[in-house]
């Protein structure tokens, strides 16, 4: 019985849970969809739901488009779906060939390895020997060039199966042993351990074909450590032990392994295959002992289990054995009926069985006196038996010739060894000269590398100097900006104090007692506010000197308005109003925003210098999920050109005009807000701060 039919099934891990189809609409990119869908189809494959796998693989192919690696994998899955759904080999073949094509385009060695392995098996199953030979030639080319241990392990095993199918057992064993050696180098896993065990099992099976049953049992013993946790394969192993011990006629071992076959739980199809195999072996044993009644009972059981397995190979083998027993019991009409049924598949699956069937058919017809039919089947038997014997003889001659050639080559190698000794001396001298030459070249290279390293170090030093210069330039800009801030925020309060002091000193007669008291209070209050503002600004400046960056936190606008009102409390003849009905709280840098508010207020105060009934209104509100602050004055206003510094970075305003609109613009940008101006001549001006 061929192990190859169930090998892939055994290697797949069984997962007894249903998989829900993923909703691909949840994923944005094609790559994400393909990854999720491939995981889904792999789980369907593991669950052996092959009809569903074909449909799911088709969807994966449709999504893949020009993604060759994914296309090759989905075509492999579709091929497996057809292969294991009632052995639809022709449909499987088309998909495996497409998988191979796209794997080569994608240069995806693992997918190509899988496609080659399955194609090798399917070409054999459909008896396409031409493509099979061409594929084997290509596989050998891949093995000659690849460095992948995984590919070597799989493809050496695939070549082994090709030679096993062609009954070239010695070649099969050589390739299978190579495959095992590479499998042992792979990362240890349950699947790989099972792979090694199955490979040993196949070698043991080959020795049973060559009638070397003690040797077969040696290899079956090698299987056990690798498959002790795999009841699916252990059941097959027990069957092979049973078959070997039947031939060796070891009664105790026969009973032991027959019972063990029944003790291992397996998947449904595998269960029927194993039970059919075991009962067929028992039938052969009792037939060999001359107990035809027991042989008949076991043969009938074997056929019953084979038919439940739906495996044509197993059904053919069970019917062949059943027909032989019927023939030996003298039930020739029934034997002919059963043997003809077995004959339909025998030539395809097992030529040895085909020869046996025709021999027994000839004997049964002869026993019934139907000489014409007996002669016909005897002719078929003789012809195919001669071909089989010739093939066997040819193989034996080829093996003998190979051994002779090996001896001849060994002598040639011995003769060449003397020549090699002389050449080795010449090579040694050449090596010495090469060492001197390489040493000189190495020295030159070292010098070159040192010069290159020196150049690179010089470049790195220059880059560091450039970075330091940039940092120094930025520091100077920051200092200039703070001097501008200090100039604006402190100049106006100080000038007001000086104005009051000059007025008190130079024109005391203009000041009555009440006015003097009021002015004295304003001077004191102004000096206190100035001190508070100076302390506030200097502390902020110190904290920002190293890195002029905003520090965002929740800031109450009410607090900023109160500090601004206090800062400008000594301003006379100008009414400053603050409106904040919603008690607005912003996520911003308090000091940046405070500086902007102070400077816009200071600019408005300057603009209202000669305006009667001067008034400044600050407002804070929220609208359409945006926060707004605005300052409006009833001063002379101006054109947009006057406020160009708020929008044009190239426009510069001097220190004499205060902080300057360009600095207000920079501070606003730093805290993620923008300033809009609405102003016309003689209509006042409104500056609106919009927080994004």
C-alpha positions as CSV (number, residue, x, y, z in Angstrom):
1,X,0.0,0.0,0.0
2,X,1.3,3.5,-0.9
3,X,2.0,5.8,2.0
4,X,2.1,8.9,-0.3
5,X,-1.7,9.1,-0.6
6,X,-2.2,10.1,3.1
7,X,1.2,11.7,3.8
8,X,0.0,15.3,3.5
9,X,-3.2,14.6,5.5
10,X,-1.0,13.3,8.4
11,X,1.2,16.3,8.4
12,X,-1.6,18.8,8.6
13,X,-2.5,19.7,12.2
14,X,-6.1,19.0,13.0
15,X,-8.0,21.8,14.7
16,X,-11.5,21.0,15.9
17,X,-13.1,24.4,15.7
18,X,-15.0,26.3,13.2
19,X,-13.6,29.5,11.6
20,X,-15.7,32.5,11.1
21,X,-15.1,34.3,7.8
22,X,-13.4,37.7,8.5
23,X,-15.0,40.9,7.4
24,X,-12.5,42.4,4.9
25,X,-14.3,45.7,4.8
26,X,-12.8,46.5,8.2
27,X,-9.3,46.6,6.7
28,X,-8.1,49.5,4.6
29,X,-5.1,48.2,2.5
30,X,-5.0,45.2,0.1
31,X,-2.0,43.9,2.0
32,X,-3.9,43.8,5.3
33,X,-6.9,42.1,3.6
34,X,-4.6,39.5,2.1
35,X,-2.8,38.7,5.4
36,X,-6.1,38.2,7.2
37,X,-7.6,36.1,4.4
38,X,-4.6,33.9,4.1
39,X,-4.8,33.2,7.9
40,X,-8.4,32.3,7.4
41,X,-7.8,29.9,4.5
42,X,-4.9,28.2,6.3
43,X,-7.3,27.4,9.2
44,X,-9.8,26.0,6.7
45,X,-7.0,23.8,5.3
46,X,-6.1,22.6,8.8
47,X,-9.8,21.7,9.4
48,X,-9.8,19.6,6.2
49,X,-12.9,21.4,4.9
50,X,-11.7,21.1,1.3
51,X,-14.9,22.2,-0.5
52,X,-14.9,25.4,1.5
53,X,-11.2,25.8,0.9
54,X,-11.7,25.9,-2.8
55,X,-14.2,28.7,-2.6
56,X,-12.1,30.7,0.0
57,X,-8.9,30.3,-2.1
58,X,-10.8,31.6,-5.2
59,X,-11.7,34.8,-3.2
60,X,-8.0,35.1,-2.2
61,X,-7.0,34.8,-5.8
62,X,-9.4,37.6,-6.8
63,X,-8.1,39.9,-4.0
64,X,-4.4,39.1,-4.8
65,X,-4.3,40.6,-8.4
66,X,-0.6,41.2,-9.0
67,X,0.6,40.0,-5.6
68,X,2.5,36.9,-7.0
69,X,3.5,35.4,-3.6
70,X,-0.1,35.4,-2.4
71,X,-1.4,34.1,-5.7
72,X,1.0,31.1,-5.5
73,X,-0.2,30.3,-2.0
74,X,-3.9,30.6,-2.8
75,X,-3.4,28.4,-5.9
76,X,-1.6,25.8,-3.7
77,X,-4.6,25.8,-1.4
78,X,-7.1,25.5,-4.2
79,X,-5.1,22.6,-5.7
80,X,-5.1,20.8,-2.3
81,X,-8.8,21.3,-2.1
82,X,-9.3,19.5,-5.4
83,X,-6.7,16.9,-4.7
84,X,-8.4,15.8,-1.4
85,X,-12.0,16.2,-2.7
86,X,-12.5,12.8,-4.3
87,X,-9.0,12.9,-5.9
88,X,-9.8,15.5,-8.6
89,X,-6.2,15.3,-9.9
90,X,-6.7,17.1,-13.2
91,X,-8.2,20.2,-11.5
92,X,-5.6,20.0,-8.8
93,X,-2.8,19.8,-11.5
94,X,-3.9,23.1,-13.2
95,X,-3.8,25.0,-9.9
96,X,-0.5,23.5,-8.7
97,X,1.1,24.5,-12.1
98,X,-0.2,28.1,-11.7
99,X,1.1,28.1,-8.1
100,X,4.5,27.1,-9.4
101,X,4.4,29.8,-12.1
102,X,3.6,32.6,-9.6
103,X,6.0,31.4,-7.0
104,X,8.8,31.6,-9.5
105,X,7.7,35.1,-10.5
106,X,7.7,36.2,-6.8
107,X,11.0,34.3,-6.2
108,X,9.2,32.7,-3.2
109,X,11.2,29.5,-2.6
110,X,9.0,28.1,0.1
111,X,5.8,28.3,-2.1
112,X,7.7,26.9,-5.1
113,X,9.0,24.0,-2.9
114,X,5.4,23.1,-1.9
115,X,4.1,23.4,-5.5
116,X,6.9,21.2,-6.8
117,X,6.3,18.6,-4.2
118,X,2.5,18.4,-5.0
119,X,3.1,18.5,-8.8
120,X,5.5,15.5,-8.5
121,X,2.8,13.5,-6.8
122,X,-0.1,14.6,-9.1
123,X,1.9,13.9,-12.3
124,X,2.4,10.4,-11.0
125,X,-1.3,10.1,-10.1
126,X,-2.4,11.1,-13.7
127,X,0.3,9.0,-15.2
128,X,1.9,12.0,-17.0
129,X,5.4,10.5,-17.2
130,X,6.8,13.1,-19.6
131,X,6.0,16.1,-17.4
132,X,7.0,14.0,-14.4
133,X,10.5,13.4,-15.8
134,X,10.9,17.0,-16.8
135,X,9.8,18.1,-13.3
136,X,12.3,15.7,-11.6
137,X,15.1,17.2,-13.8
138,X,14.1,20.7,-12.6
139,X,13.9,19.7,-9.0
140,X,17.5,18.4,-9.2
141,X,18.6,21.7,-10.6
142,X,17.0,23.5,-7.7
143,X,18.7,21.2,-5.2
144,X,22.1,21.9,-6.9
145,X,21.7,25.6,-6.4
146,X,19.6,26.2,-3.3
147,X,21.1,26.8,0.2
148,X,17.7,26.4,1.9
149,X,17.8,23.4,4.3
150,X,14.0,23.4,4.3
151,X,13.9,23.1,0.5
152,X,16.5,20.4,0.5
153,X,14.6,18.4,3.1
154,X,11.3,18.6,1.1
155,X,12.6,18.2,-2.4
156,X,14.9,15.3,-1.6
157,X,11.9,13.6,-0.1
158,X,9.8,14.4,-3.2
159,X,12.5,12.8,-5.4
160,X,12.5,9.8,-3.1
161,X,8.8,9.4,-3.7
162,X,9.2,9.6,-7.5
163,X,11.7,6.8,-7.5
164,X,9.6,4.8,-5.0
165,X,6.6,5.1,-7.4
166,X,8.8,3.8,-10.2
167,X,10.0,0.8,-8.0
168,X,13.6,2.1,-8.0
169,X,13.9,1.3,-4.3
170,X,17.6,1.7,-3.8
171,X,17.6,5.2,-5.3
172,X,14.4,6.0,-3.3
173,X,16.2,5.0,-0.1
174,X,19.3,7.1,-0.9
175,X,17.2,10.3,-1.5
176,X,15.0,9.6,1.5
177,X,18.0,9.3,3.8
178,X,19.3,12.6,2.4
179,X,15.9,14.2,3.2
180,X,16.0,12.9,6.7
181,X,19.5,14.3,7.3
182,X,18.3,17.8,6.2
183,X,15.1,17.5,8.3
184,X,17.2,16.8,11.4
185,X,18.9,20.2,10.8
186,X,15.6,22.1,10.8
187,X,14.2,23.8,13.9
188,X,12.7,21.1,16.2
189,X,8.9,21.0,16.0
190,X,6.1,18.4,16.3
191,X,5.4,18.6,12.5
192,X,9.1,18.1,11.6
193,X,9.5,15.2,14.0
194,X,6.4,13.5,12.4
195,X,8.0,14.2,9.0
196,X,11.2,12.4,10.0
197,X,9.2,9.5,11.4
198,X,7.1,9.2,8.2
199,X,10.3,9.2,6.1
200,X,11.7,6.2,8.1
201,X,8.3,4.5,7.7
202,X,8.6,4.9,3.9
203,X,12.1,3.4,3.9
204,X,10.8,0.4,5.9
205,X,7.9,0.1,3.4
206,X,10.4,0.0,0.5
207,X,12.3,-2.8,2.2
208,X,9.0,-4.8,2.4
209,X,8.6,-4.3,-1.3
210,X,12.1,-5.7,-1.8
211,X,11.1,-8.7,0.5
212,X,13.7,-7.7,3.1
213,X,11.4,-7.8,6.1
214,X,14.0,-7.9,8.9
215,X,15.6,-4.8,7.4
216,X,12.1,-3.2,7.2
217,X,11.5,-3.9,10.9
218,X,14.8,-2.2,11.7
219,X,13.5,1.0,10.1
220,X,10.1,0.7,11.6
221,X,11.8,0.7,15.0
222,X,13.5,4.0,14.0
223,X,10.0,5.5,13.5
224,X,8.6,5.1,17.1
225,X,10.6,7.9,18.9
226,X,9.4,10.4,16.3
227,X,5.7,9.4,16.1
228,X,4.9,8.5,19.7
229,X,2.5,11.4,20.0
230,X,0.9,10.8,16.6
231,X,-1.8,8.1,16.8
232,X,-2.7,8.7,13.1
233,X,0.6,7.5,11.9
234,X,1.2,4.9,14.6
235,X,-1.8,3.0,13.3
236,X,-0.1,2.8,9.9
237,X,3.1,1.8,11.5
238,X,1.4,-1.1,13.3
239,X,0.0,-2.2,10.0
240,X,3.5,-2.4,8.5
241,X,4.8,-4.3,11.5
242,X,1.8,-6.6,11.1
243,X,2.4,-7.1,7.3
244,X,6.1,-7.9,8.0
245,X,5.4,-10.4,10.8
246,X,2.8,-12.1,8.6
247,X,5.5,-12.9,6.1
248,X,7.9,-13.9,8.8
249,X,5.1,-16.1,10.4
250,X,5.7,-14.8,13.9
251,X,2.3,-15.5,15.5
252,X,2.6,-13.6,18.8
253,X,3.7,-10.4,17.0
254,X,0.9,-10.8,14.5
255,X,-1.8,-10.8,17.2
256,X,-0.1,-8.0,19.1
257,X,0.0,-5.6,16.2
258,X,-3.4,-6.5,14.8
259,X,-4.9,-5.5,18.2
260,X,-2.8,-2.3,18.3
261,X,-4.2,-1.2,15.0
262,X,-7.7,-1.2,16.6
263,X,-6.4,0.6,19.7
264,X,-5.2,3.8,18.0
265,X,-7.9,6.5,17.4
266,X,-7.6,8.0,13.9
267,X,-9.6,10.2,11.6
268,X,-12.6,8.5,9.9
269,X,-11.0,7.9,6.5
270,X,-7.7,6.8,8.0
271,X,-9.5,4.5,10.4
272,X,-11.2,2.5,7.5
273,X,-7.9,2.4,5.5
274,X,-6.0,1.0,8.6
275,X,-8.7,-1.6,9.4
276,X,-8.9,-2.7,5.8
277,X,-5.1,-3.1,5.7
278,X,-5.0,-5.0,9.0
279,X,-7.7,-7.5,8.1
280,X,-6.1,-8.0,4.6
281,X,-2.8,-8.9,6.4
282,X,-4.6,-11.4,8.7
283,X,-6.4,-12.9,5.6
284,X,-3.0,-13.4,3.9
285,X,-1.6,-15.0,7.1
286,X,-4.4,-17.6,7.5
287,X,-4.4,-18.3,3.7
288,X,-0.7,-19.1,4.1
289,X,-1.6,-21.4,7.0
290,X,-4.2,-23.2,4.8
291,X,-7.1,-22.0,7.0
292,X,-9.3,-20.7,4.2
293,X,-12.4,-20.1,6.2
294,X,-10.6,-17.6,8.5
295,X,-8.8,-16.1,5.5
296,X,-12.2,-15.7,3.9
297,X,-13.7,-13.9,7.0
298,X,-10.8,-11.5,7.3
299,X,-10.9,-10.8,3.5
300,X,-14.6,-9.9,3.7
301,X,-13.9,-7.5,6.6
302,X,-11.1,-6.0,4.6
303,X,-13.4,-5.3,1.6
304,X,-16.1,-3.8,3.8
305,X,-13.7,-1.4,5.5
306,X,-12.1,-0.5,2.2
307,X,-15.4,0.5,0.6
308,X,-16.2,2.7,3.6
309,X,-12.8,4.5,3.1
310,X,-13.8,5.4,-0.5
311,X,-10.1,5.1,-1.5
312,X,-9.8,3.3,-4.9
313,X,-6.3,2.1,-4.1
314,X,-7.4,0.4,-0.9
315,X,-10.6,-1.0,-2.5
316,X,-8.4,-2.5,-5.3
317,X,-6.0,-4.2,-2.9
318,X,-8.8,-5.6,-0.7
319,X,-10.7,-7.0,-3.7
320,X,-7.5,-8.5,-5.0
321,X,-6.9,-10.4,-1.8
322,X,-10.6,-11.4,-1.6
323,X,-10.5,-12.7,-5.1
324,X,-7.4,-14.8,-4.3
325,X,-9.1,-16.4,-1.3
326,X,-12.3,-17.1,-3.3
327,X,-10.1,-18.7,-6.0
328,X,-8.4,-20.9,-3.5
329,X,-11.7,-21.9,-1.9
330,X,-13.0,-23.0,-5.3
331,X,-15.7,-20.3,-5.6
332,X,-14.5,-19.4,-9.1
333,X,-17.5,-17.5,-10.4
334,X,-17.5,-15.2,-7.4
335,X,-13.7,-15.0,-7.6
336,X,-13.9,-13.8,-11.3
337,X,-16.5,-11.2,-10.4
338,X,-14.3,-9.8,-7.6
339,X,-11.1,-10.0,-9.5
340,X,-12.5,-8.2,-12.5
341,X,-13.7,-5.4,-10.2
342,X,-10.2,-5.1,-8.7
343,X,-8.6,-5.2,-12.2
344,X,-10.2,-1.9,-13.2
345,X,-7.8,0.1,-11.0
346,X,-4.9,-2.3,-10.5
347,X,-2.9,-1.4,-13.6
348,X,-3.0,2.3,-12.5
349,X,-2.2,1.8,-8.9
350,X,-0.1,-1.4,-8.6
351,X,1.3,-3.3,-11.5
352,X,2.3,-6.2,-9.2
353,X,-1.4,-6.6,-8.1
354,X,-2.5,-6.4,-11.8
355,X,-0.2,-9.3,-12.7
356,X,-1.5,-11.3,-9.8
357,X,-5.2,-10.6,-10.7
358,X,-4.8,-11.8,-14.2
359,X,-3.0,-14.9,-13.1
360,X,-5.9,-15.8,-10.7
361,X,-8.5,-14.9,-13.4
362,X,-6.8,-17.3,-15.8
363,X,-6.8,-20.0,-13.1
364,X,-10.5,-19.5,-12.2
365,X,-11.6,-19.6,-15.9
366,X,-9.5,-22.7,-16.4
367,X,-11.2,-24.4,-13.3
368,X,-14.6,-23.6,-14.9
369,X,-13.4,-25.1,-18.2
370,X,-13.7,-21.7,-20.0
371,X,-10.4,-22.2,-21.8
372,X,-10.8,-19.2,-24.2
373,X,-11.1,-16.7,-21.3
374,X,-8.4,-18.6,-19.4
375,X,-6.0,-18.3,-22.3
376,X,-6.9,-14.5,-22.7
377,X,-6.1,-13.7,-19.1
378,X,-3.0,-15.9,-19.1
379,X,-1.7,-13.9,-22.1
380,X,-2.2,-10.6,-20.2
381,X,-0.5,-12.2,-17.1
382,X,2.5,-13.5,-19.1
383,X,3.0,-10.3,-21.0
384,X,2.9,-8.0,-17.9
385,X,4.9,-10.5,-15.7
386,X,7.7,-10.6,-18.4
387,X,7.7,-6.8,-18.5
388,X,7.9,-6.6,-14.7
389,X,10.7,-9.2,-14.5
390,X,12.6,-7.4,-17.3
391,X,12.3,-4.1,-15.5
392,X,13.5,-5.7,-12.3
393,X,16.4,-7.4,-14.1
394,X,17.2,-4.1,-15.8
395,X,17.3,-2.4,-12.4
396,X,19.5,-5.1,-11.0
397,X,21.9,-4.7,-14.0
398,X,21.9,-1.0,-13.5
399,X,22.7,-1.3,-9.8
400,X,25.5,-3.8,-10.6
401,X,26.9,-1.5,-13.3
402,X,26.8,1.4,-10.9
403,X,28.8,-0.7,-8.3
404,X,31.3,-1.6,-11.0
405,X,31.7,2.0,-12.1
406,X,32.2,3.0,-8.5
407,X,35.2,0.5,-8.2
408,X,36.7,1.8,-11.5
409,X,36.3,5.4,-10.3
410,X,38.0,4.5,-7.0
411,X,41.1,3.2,-8.9
412,X,41.1,6.3,-11.0
413,X,41.0,8.4,-7.8
414,X,44.0,6.5,-6.5
415,X,46.0,7.1,-9.7
416,X,45.1,10.8,-9.6
417,X,46.2,11.2,-5.9
418,X,49.9,11.0,-6.9
419,X,49.4,13.7,-9.4
420,X,47.5,15.8,-6.9
421,X,50.5,15.5,-4.4
422,X,52.8,17.2,-7.0
423,X,50.2,19.8,-7.8
424,X,49.7,20.5,-4.1
425,X,53.4,21.5,-3.8
426,X,53.0,23.9,-6.7
427,X,49.8,25.2,-5.1
428,X,51.6,25.8,-1.8
429,X,54.3,27.9,-3.5
430,X,51.6,29.8,-5.4
431,X,49.8,30.4,-2.1
432,X,52.9,31.8,-0.5
433,X,53.3,34.3,-3.4
434,X,49.7,35.1,-3.1
435,X,50.1,35.8,0.7
436,X,52.9,38.4,0.0
437,X,50.8,40.0,-2.7
438,X,47.7,40.1,-0.5
439,X,49.7,41.5,2.4
440,X,51.0,44.4,0.2
441,X,47.5,45.1,-1.0
442,X,46.1,44.9,2.6
443,X,48.7,47.5,3.7
444,X,47.7,49.9,0.9
445,X,44.1,49.4,1.8
446,X,44.8,50.1,5.5
447,X,46.5,53.4,4.6
448,X,43.6,54.3,2.4
449,X,41.1,53.5,5.2
450,X,43.1,55.7,7.6
451,X,43.1,58.6,5.2
452,X,39.3,58.1,4.6
453,X,38.7,57.9,8.4
454,X,40.7,61.1,8.9
455,X,38.6,62.8,6.2
456,X,35.4,61.6,7.8
457,X,36.4,62.9,11.2
458,X,37.2,66.3,9.7
459,X,33.7,66.3,8.1
460,X,32.1,65.4,11.4
461,X,34.0,68.1,13.2
462,X,32.9,70.7,10.6
463,X,29.3,69.5,11.0
464,X,29.5,69.9,14.8
465,X,30.9,73.4,14.4
466,X,28.1,74.3,12.0
467,X,25.6,73.0,14.6
468,X,27.2,75.0,17.4
469,X,27.1,78.1,15.2
470,X,23.5,77.6,14.4
471,X,22.8,77.1,18.2
472,X,24.7,80.4,18.9
473,X,22.8,82.2,16.2
474,X,19.5,80.9,17.6
475,X,20.5,81.9,21.2
476,X,21.3,85.5,20.0
477,X,17.9,85.6,18.3
478,X,16.2,84.5,21.5
479,X,18.1,87.1,23.5
480,X,17.1,89.8,21.0
481,X,13.5,88.7,21.2
482,X,13.5,88.9,25.0
483,X,15.1,92.3,25.0
484,X,12.3,93.4,22.6
485,X,9.7,91.9,25.0
486,X,11.4,93.7,28.0
487,X,11.6,96.9,26.0
488,X,7.9,96.9,25.2
489,X,6.4,95.6,28.5
490,X,8.5,97.8,30.7
491,X,9.1,101.0,28.6
492,X,5.5,102.1,28.8
493,X,5.0,101.8,32.6
494,X,8.3,103.4,33.3
495,X,7.6,106.3,30.9
496,X,4.3,106.9,32.7
497,X,6.1,107.1,36.1
498,X,8.7,109.5,34.7
499,X,5.8,111.6,33.2
500,X,4.1,111.9,36.7
501,X,7.4,112.7,38.4
502,X,8.3,115.5,35.9
503,X,4.8,116.9,36.2
504,X,5.1,116.9,40.0
505,X,8.6,118.5,40.0
506,X,8.2,121.1,37.2
507,X,4.6,122.2,37.6
508,X,3.7,121.8,41.2
509,X,1.4,124.9,41.0
510,X,-0.9,122.9,38.6
511,X,-1.5,120.2,41.1
512,X,-3.9,120.8,44.0
513,X,-3.8,118.7,47.2
514,X,-6.4,116.3,46.0
515,X,-4.7,115.7,42.7
516,X,-1.4,115.3,44.4
517,X,-2.7,112.6,46.6
518,X,-4.3,110.9,43.6
519,X,-1.1,111.1,41.6
520,X,0.9,109.9,44.5
521,X,-1.4,106.9,44.8
522,X,-1.1,106.3,41.0
523,X,2.7,106.5,41.1
524,X,2.9,104.1,44.0
525,X,0.4,101.7,42.4
526,X,2.3,102.0,39.0
527,X,5.6,101.3,40.7
528,X,4.2,98.2,42.4
529,X,2.7,97.0,39.1
530,X,5.9,97.7,37.3
531,X,7.9,95.6,39.9
532,X,5.4,92.8,39.7
533,X,5.6,92.8,35.9
534,X,9.3,93.0,35.9
535,X,9.6,90.0,38.3
536,X,7.0,88.1,36.1
537,X,8.8,88.8,32.8
538,X,12.3,88.2,34.2
539,X,11.3,84.8,35.8
540,X,9.7,83.7,32.5
541,X,12.7,84.9,30.5
542,X,15.1,82.9,32.7
543,X,13.1,79.7,32.3
544,X,13.0,80.2,28.5
545,X,16.6,81.1,27.8
546,X,17.8,77.6,27.0
547,X,14.9,76.6,24.8
548,X,12.3,79.2,23.7
549,X,9.4,76.8,23.4
550,X,5.8,77.1,24.7
551,X,4.6,75.0,27.7
552,X,0.9,74.2,27.2
553,X,-1.4,73.9,30.2
554,X,-5.0,74.9,31.1
555,X,-5.1,78.7,31.4
556,X,-8.0,80.8,32.7
557,X,-8.6,83.9,30.5
558,X,-10.2,85.6,33.5
559,X,-6.8,85.6,35.3
560,X,-5.0,87.0,32.2
561,X,-7.6,89.7,31.9
562,X,-7.2,90.7,35.6
563,X,-3.4,90.8,35.3
564,X,-3.7,93.0,32.1
565,X,-6.1,95.3,33.9
566,X,-3.7,95.6,36.8
567,X,-0.7,96.2,34.5
568,X,-2.4,99.1,32.8
569,X,-4.2,100.5,35.9
570,X,-2.3,103.8,35.8
571,X,-3.6,104.6,32.3
572,X,-5.9,107.7,32.4
573,X,-8.5,108.9,29.9
574,X,-8.9,105.4,28.3
575,X,-11.6,103.0,29.4
576,X,-10.5,99.3,29.3
577,X,-13.3,96.8,29.4
578,X,-12.9,93.0,29.7
579,X,-15.8,90.7,28.6
580,X,-15.6,87.0,29.4
581,X,-19.2,85.7,29.9
582,X,-18.3,82.0,29.3
583,X,-15.3,82.0,31.7
584,X,-13.2,80.6,28.9
585,X,-10.3,78.2,29.7
586,X,-7.7,77.5,27.0
587,X,-5.0,74.8,26.6
588,X,-2.1,77.2,25.8
589,X,1.1,78.8,27.1
590,X,0.1,81.4,29.7
591,X,3.2,83.6,29.3
592,X,3.1,83.7,25.5
593,X,-0.6,84.6,25.5
594,X,-0.1,87.2,28.3
595,X,2.7,88.8,26.3
596,X,0.5,89.0,23.2
597,X,-2.4,90.5,25.2
598,X,-0.2,93.1,26.8
599,X,1.4,94.2,23.6
600,X,-1.9,94.4,21.7
601,X,-3.3,96.4,24.6
602,X,-0.2,98.6,24.6
603,X,-0.4,99.2,20.9
604,X,-4.1,100.1,21.2
605,X,-3.3,102.6,24.0
606,X,-0.8,104.3,21.7
607,X,-3.3,104.4,18.9
608,X,-5.8,106.1,21.2
609,X,-3.4,108.8,22.4
610,X,-5.4,111.7,20.8
611,X,-8.8,110.1,20.7
612,X,-11.6,111.6,22.8
613,X,-13.8,109.1,24.8
614,X,-11.1,106.5,24.1
615,X,-12.2,102.9,24.8
616,X,-10.6,99.5,24.5
617,X,-12.8,96.3,24.7
618,X,-11.3,92.8,25.3
619,X,-13.7,89.9,24.6
620,X,-13.4,86.1,25.0
621,X,-15.9,83.6,23.6
622,X,-16.3,80.2,21.9
623,X,-18.0,79.6,18.6
624,X,-18.2,76.5,16.3
625,X,-15.8,74.6,18.5
626,X,-13.2,77.3,18.2
627,X,-12.0,79.8,20.9
628,X,-11.6,83.5,20.2
629,X,-10.1,86.5,21.9
630,X,-10.5,90.0,20.4
631,X,-9.4,93.6,21.2
632,X,-11.3,96.5,19.7
633,X,-10.5,100.2,20.0
634,X,-12.2,103.3,18.7
635,X,-9.1,104.9,17.5
636,X,-8.1,106.2,14.1
637,X,-7.7,102.7,12.6
638,X,-5.7,102.3,9.4
639,X,-5.2,100.3,6.1
640,X,-4.1,96.7,5.9
641,X,-0.7,97.9,4.8
642,X,-0.2,99.3,8.3
643,X,-0.6,95.8,9.8
644,X,1.4,94.0,7.1
645,X,4.0,92.7,9.7
646,X,1.3,90.3,11.0
647,X,1.3,88.4,7.7
648,X,4.6,89.2,5.9
649,X,7.8,87.7,7.5
650,X,10.0,90.1,5.5
651,X,8.3,93.1,7.0
652,X,10.3,94.5,10.1
653,X,9.2,97.1,12.6
654,X,11.7,98.7,14.8
655,X,12.0,98.6,18.6
656,X,10.8,102.2,18.9
657,X,7.3,101.0,18.0
658,X,7.3,98.5,20.9
659,X,7.4,94.8,20.7
660,X,6.4,94.9,17.0
661,X,3.7,93.1,15.1
662,X,6.2,90.6,13.7
663,X,7.0,89.4,17.3
664,X,3.3,89.2,18.1
665,X,2.9,87.1,14.9
666,X,5.8,84.7,16.0
667,X,4.4,84.2,19.5
668,X,0.9,83.5,18.1
669,X,2.3,81.0,15.6
670,X,4.2,79.2,18.5
671,X,1.0,78.6,20.4
672,X,-1.0,77.4,17.3
673,X,-3.2,80.4,16.8
674,X,-3.6,83.1,14.2
675,X,-4.4,86.9,14.3
676,X,-6.8,88.6,12.0
677,X,-7.2,92.4,11.7
678,X,-10.3,94.3,10.7
679,X,-9.6,98.0,10.4
680,X,-10.5,101.0,8.2
681,X,-9.3,104.6,8.5
682,X,-11.2,106.6,11.1
683,X,-13.2,103.4,12.1
684,X,-11.0,101.9,14.9
685,X,-9.4,98.5,14.7
686,X,-10.2,94.9,15.9
687,X,-7.6,92.3,16.4
688,X,-9.0,88.7,16.7
689,X,-6.9,85.9,18.0
690,X,-8.3,82.5,16.7
691,X,-7.2,79.3,18.5
692,X,-7.1,76.3,16.2
